[in-house]
Amino acid sequence: MAAVQIGDQVAFAALVTRHHGPLLGYLYRLVGGDRHLAEDLVQETLLHVLRQRTYQAHRPFKPWLYMIATNLARDSFKSAAVRTSRRACHEEEAMLHLYDGEPSPEEHALAAELGSEVRVALTQLGEAYRVVVVLRFYQGFSLQEIAETLHIPLGTVKSRLSVGVHRLRILLAPAQKGVD
C-alpha cells in the first residue's frame, strides 16, 4: 500500500489482482446477489483505495479494505434508486429461472437450489448480522479482523455472529426439511 500511495501503478495492479475476486464475492453476497451493483462497488472501493492518502501503514490492509467496501455498500443500501433497481433485477432473475430449458443432474439442481435459498436467507438478515456472517464464513475473516473492519468490539462481533447464524438456521429450516 505504501507503493500505491506514492503512485506505483504496478503495485496497484498487484493489489487489484490479489483482492478483486474475494472482494467481489463479498460484495455480491452482501448486496443480495446483484452482480452489477457488486462490480460497481468493487470499482468504487478500489478507486477509493487509489485516492486514499491517509492509510496508516501499521494497520492491517485487508480489514481496512473491507471496511471501505462495507461502508460503500451501506451507502448504496440507503439509495432509493438502488432499492428499486434491485427489486427489478430480482423480478428479471426470477423470470429467467422460469424458462431454464436445459436439464441438469439432480445433485446439481439441489445444490443450486440450496445456494439460492441461502442467498435469499442472507438478504433477509439485518445488515449488521449479514455483514458479520459473510465476512466470517465467505471471506474467512477471523473474529478479530471483523472487529477491526467494522470498528466494533469483539464481543459485539461474537454476538452478531451467533444471532445471525441462529436466524439463518431458522430461515433455512424449511429448506433443510425438504432435503432430508
N, C-alpha and C positions, 0 to 999 in steps of 0.2 A: 504494500500500500504506500510505503514511503516513496517508491519509484513512481507510482502513479501520480502522487501529489506534485512531483516535480515535472510531470508531463511526459513520462516514458510510455509511449504507445504500446510497445512490446509487453511491458509489464501489465498494462490494462488488458491487452488481448489475452494474456495468460490468466488473469483474474476472471475475465468473462468466460473463457473456456472451462475453467475449473468450477465455477459457481452457477453458470446459466441453467444447466439441466436440473440440478436439485432445487434451485430457486423457482424455476418454472413449475416443477411438480408441487412444491409447497403452496405457491400462489394458486395453482389450479384447484387444489383441494380446498383451499381457504375461501375461494370465491364461488365454490359450488359447481365446479366443472365448466366454467365459461372460459374456454381456451383463449379466445381473443382478448378478453379482459386480462387474463393471467399474463399473456405475452406482452400486452401494453404495460402492465405493472412491472414486469421484469425489466423492460427497457427503461421505464421511468426510474426504477431503483438503480440501475447501472449508470444512468445519466447523473443521478444524484451523487453516486459514489465518485464519478469523474469530476464533478464540480465541487465536491466537498473539500474544504481546506482545513477543517477543524478536527480531522481524525486524530485520535490520540494513540500513538504507537504502542503504549503499554496495554491498551485494551485489546482483547481478542477480536479478530476481524469478523469471523463468522456470526457471532451474536449481534454485532453492530450492523452487519449487512441485513440480517433477518429482521432487526428492529426497524430499519428503514422500510423494508418491504411490507412489514406488518402495518406500519403507520400509513403507508400509501394505500394499502388495501382498506384500512379503516376509513380513510378519507373517501375512497370510492364507494363504500357502502352507504355513506351519507348522501350521495348524489342521487336525486330522484331520477335523473336520466339513466343512470346505471341500473337502478331497480327496474325501470320499465324495460330496458333492453334485455336484462336478464330474464324477465318474465317471457318476453317474446322469443328469446333464444331457447328457453326450456320447452315452449309450445312447439317450436320448429323441430327440436330434437325429438320430442315425443312423436310427431308426425313421421319423421324419418324412420323411427323404430317400427312403426306400424307397417311399413312397406319393405321390410327387410326380407327379400325373397331368397336369399342364399342360405340353405340349411347348413347347420354345423353340428358336430358331435354333442351328445347330451352333457358331458362334463364341461365342455367349453361354454355351453349355454348357461348352465348352472353357475359357473364361476363368474361369467359376465353379469348375470342377474344379481348375484350376491354383491359384486363390486358396485353395481349401480345402486343397490339398496343401501350399501354402506355410504356411498357418496350422498344419497338423499338424506340419510340419517345424520350425517355430519352437518348438512345445511340446516337441519332442524335444531342443532345445538346452539346455545347462545354463543356469541362471538368469542367471549372470554374463554369458554371451555373448548371451542373448536380450535382456536389458535394453539392452546397448550397440547391438545391431543394430536394435532397434525405435526407440530414441532417434535413431539416425543416419538410417535410411532411411525411417521412417514419420513421425517428428516433425521431421526436418530439423535436428536439433541439430548444431552444429559439434563437432569433437573436443574442443575446449577446454570448451565448455558441458557436454559429457558428463562430462568430468573433474571439473568443478565440482559437477555434480549428484550424482555418485556418490562424491565425495571420494576419488578415486584419481588416481595420476599419469597424465599424458598418454600416456606410453609404455605403460602398462597398458591404456588405452583402445584404442590402436592395435593392441596385441597381441590383445586380446579381440575386436576388430572383425575382424581378419584371420582368426583362428581360427574365429570364428562364421560368417563368410561362406564360408570353406572347408568347414566342416561342413555348412552349408546346401546348398552345391553338391553334396556327396556324397549328402546325403539326397534331393535333388531330381533327381539324375541319372536314375533310372529313369523319372520322370515326363517329363523332357525327351526321353528316347529315344522315348517313346510319341507325343510331339508331332511329332517330326521325320519 
